């Protein structure tokens, strides 16, 4: 079965801006690919206007039947809801929400035997108006940073193949075609305890963050991802192009991309403007009030 329709299964329609200035431009899309009959990926954007925070989530469900679908949807919904409800510092709220989602998915799979063995990866990016940024992840869905023409993978895959590459047992160029590439070492909803990688991310104006499932990074390489994102102006177009590229490369898996473009720096102030501004501010200090003379 092929996907003749070029547009993804599901495209984001995100709510209007919550930030007073410099709102990042965010777009996401998911597609079942050209081989799979169902889409077990899920993604979401959760806005917290009170705290001026935006949480982005991509989850890739594992497990037969409808299990994977249920697990990834539950992860996005539960993490989003619990993150909004939790108190404390950002990383505390983030890890609490992920732990709660782990418990909820595990409880659901124990309750309903048709969901037995379901689980999901998750990658979360938290953006704040003050510029504080956090990443949290479990599994092999990734966060990339695209900056100044380059691309950096900010998350380490919790997979067997990635571990073998890190240990020097497997060559990086052989990883993509390794038959064990689907073996995940960590996932949500499979054990009572879950180990989460969570870290702050240094963020600069103009940075672009890409969250994606392995349906993208397993099909096209990092340089191709960077070139595609660079070639278009709008994140909406970028996510569509990425999905198209993954499908053209075989599309053997569901593919999900969520891209956040941080605002560019304001145009540099010219010397003349700077001099005028300083002059104006000095004058306002030294101009005597009318009743002083
Ligand atoms: Ca996948």
Boltz pocket constraint, residues with backbone or C-beta under 6 A from the ligand:
constraints:
  - pocket:
      binder: B
      contacts: [[A, 60], [A, 61], [A, 213], [A, 214], [A, 215], [A, 253], [A, 254]]
      max_distance: 6.0
